[in-house]
Amino acid sequence: MNILIAEDELYLAQSISNSLNEHLQNPNITMVTTVNDAVNLNINFDIIILSATLNGNIYNIIEKHKYSTIILLVPYINHDTVTAPLNAGVDTYILKPFMIEELIRKINYHIEFKQIKKENKTYKAYFDMIFENYELPNIKFDNVEFPLFIKSSNKKQIDKCAFEIAKNLNMPISFYNLDKMNDFNEIKSDNNLIYLSSFDSLKSSVISKLFDIISNKKVIIELKSSSSFEHPNMIVLESDKKDIDDDSILSIEEYIKYIIKNYENKFPDTELSKKLGISRKSLWEKRKKYGLNKKK
């Protein structure tokens, strides 16, 4: 972890450096006493501990290191020392004099926060890639009532619908697999939008208990297309993409259709027909039979 301490009080800078070496794992610490010294460094810092009274225009540091986490050390609080730097890109501030434990807490908090942001960005990109081939009907998500049951032969289509509802409501979403839960205490205390899978595995007595818990919550429940469960708040999604990884067994025709539809743009016809154990002519005939037009 690269850390810059930009502080003109040398005793304070050295004290901070010693404490960081004691509390953090292998920090690579650089100390400077002027703005120019900091700006001239060609290092990507994870954390910058910046004194508001540093000699020079501290906004030059804020601009150059805008992707770093910047913690501002201020002698007093007003618009110039706190509000303006925060608006310019500083992440947080701490008032001098301060306890080193408070500085460590802020550093750890912002390290974790930025890591979570990176992970969320990665997960979002992954989900966008997974969901891009699954279409949803024109559903007015503003008018949905809860608990909401979504039925489809394809779980990923239900997943996409659940995430679209969360996005529309601007709510965080919590996922629970009912088949893996011994009790519903975690659901009971959860105030996020709740997405439940494996509802079909529950016994009637357990369903009654679940309904008591979720009666005043925003809950989305996945239903398999084979489920006989009925509820007035239900969306049925039509899909020609049957899950190949659920507990059902595809017929040979369903399997061939699935492979053609999902892999025809990843393999040339010669290789795809070989993998399916059919001729190119037969592949063309099946594509015509299933109404699949290969993308150019």
Secondary structure by P-SEA (a helix, b strand, c coil): cbbbbbccaaaaaaaaaaaaaacccccbbbbbccaaaaaacccccccccccccccccaaaaaaaacccbbbbbbccccccccaaaaaacccccccccccaaaaaaaaaaaaaaaaaaaaaaaaaaaaaaaaccccccccccccccccbbbbcccaaaaaaaaaaaaaaacbbbbbbccccccccccccccccbbbbcccccccaaaaaaaaaaacccbbbbbbcccccccccbbbbbbbccccccccccccaaaaaaaaaacccccccaaaaaaaacccaaaaaaaaaaacccccc
